Amino acid sequence: MKNILLVLMLVFGASVFGQNKNAKAVIAVDGVCGMCKQRIEKAAIKTKGVKSAVWNIDTKELRVIYNDQKATLASIHTSVAGVGHDTEQIKATDQAYESVHTCCKYRDQDVQKDHNKDN
């Protein structure tokens, strides 16, 4: 009986320590402007378990802090692609991409050039 109790304590203890409530990740996300930034961050933060989401316009990197027991990287990628932004793993559907503002059409070379002039 003591052995069973000891094994149960070890298994439970390992599972508690295995949780990462502050996992960090960097995800490449396409976008071109401040409106894209707001949309990307809002989509990521609305994903259950995501605590922080900051997208950098220059590097195109979304830095997230999340509870890996409540969110997965796949769910974050799906949320961001769902609002029209391609990630390194998921391409937004044409319907989702068409929903973004005209100035946010990051797949359009002319839009990219227009935004690069500002930098």
C-alpha positions in Angstrom: 0.0 0.0 0.0 2.8 2.4 0.8 4.4 1.7 -2.6 1.2 2.5 -4.4 0.8 5.7 -2.4 4.4 6.7 -3.2 4.0 6.0 -6.9 0.8 8.1 -6.9 2.5 11.0 -5.2 5.4 10.8 -7.7 3.1 10.8 -10.7 1.0 13.6 -9.3 4.1 15.6 -8.4 5.6 15.2 -11.8 2.4 16.4 -13.5 2.2 19.5 -11.4 5.8 20.4 -12.1 5.3 19.6 -15.8 2.8 22.4 -16.3 4.1 25.6 -17.8 1.8 28.5 -17.0 4.1 31.0 -18.6 5.3 29.2 -21.8 6.8 31.7 -24.3 6.9 31.5 -28.0 7.7 33.6 -31.1 5.5 33.1 -34.1 6.2 34.7 -37.6 3.0 36.5 -38.7 2.5 38.5 -41.9 1.2 42.1 -41.7 2.2 45.6 -42.6 0.8 48.3 -40.3 -0.6 49.3 -36.9 -4.1 48.1 -37.8 -2.6 44.7 -38.5 -0.8 44.8 -35.1 -4.0 45.5 -33.3 -5.9 42.7 -35.2 -3.1 40.1 -34.7 -2.6 40.9 -31.0 -6.4 40.9 -30.3 -6.8 37.5 -32.0 -4.0 36.0 -30.1 -5.0 37.4 -26.7 -8.6 36.1 -27.2 -7.2 32.6 -27.5 -8.0 30.9 -24.2 -4.8 30.6 -22.1 -2.9 33.4 -23.8 -1.7 35.9 -21.3 0.3 38.3 -23.5 0.7 38.9 -27.2 2.9 41.6 -28.8 3.5 41.7 -32.6 6.4 43.7 -33.9 5.7 45.4 -37.3 9.4 45.5 -38.3 10.3 41.9 -37.5 6.9 40.4 -38.2 7.2 38.4 -34.9 4.4 37.7 -32.5 5.7 37.1 -29.0 3.2 35.3 -26.8 3.1 34.1 -23.2 0.6 31.4 -22.6 -0.5 28.6 -20.3 0.3 25.4 -22.2 -2.4 23.6 -20.3 -5.0 25.8 -21.8 -3.6 26.9 -25.1 -1.4 25.3 -27.8 0.7 27.0 -30.4 -1.6 25.5 -33.0 -4.6 27.2 -31.4 -2.8 30.5 -31.5 -1.8 30.1 -35.1 -5.5 29.2 -35.9 -6.8 32.3 -34.1 -4.4 34.6 -35.9 -5.1 33.0 -39.3 -8.8 33.3 -38.6 -8.6 37.1 -38.7 -6.8 37.1 -42.0 -3.0 36.9 -41.2 -0.7 34.2 -42.4 1.5 32.6 -39.8 4.5 30.4 -40.3 2.3 27.3 -40.0 -1.2 28.4 -41.2 -2.1 30.4 -44.2 -5.3 32.5 -43.7 -8.2 31.5 -45.9 -9.0 33.8 -48.9 -12.2 34.8 -47.1 -10.4 35.8 -43.9 -7.7 37.6 -45.9 -10.3 39.6 -47.9 -11.9 40.8 -44.6 -8.8 42.9 -43.6 -8.7 46.6 -44.5 -7.4 47.6 -47.9 -4.2 49.0 -46.4 -3.5 45.7 -44.6 -3.3 43.6 -47.8 0.2 42.3 -46.9 0.2 39.8 -49.8 0.0 42.8 -52.3 3.5 44.0 -53.3 2.2 47.5 -53.9 0.8 47.7 -50.3 4.1 46.4 -49.0 6.1 49.0 -50.9 3.7 51.8 -49.6 4.4 50.7 -46.0 8.1 50.4 -46.6 8.3 54.0 -47.7 7.2 55.1 -44.3 10.2 53.4 -42.6 
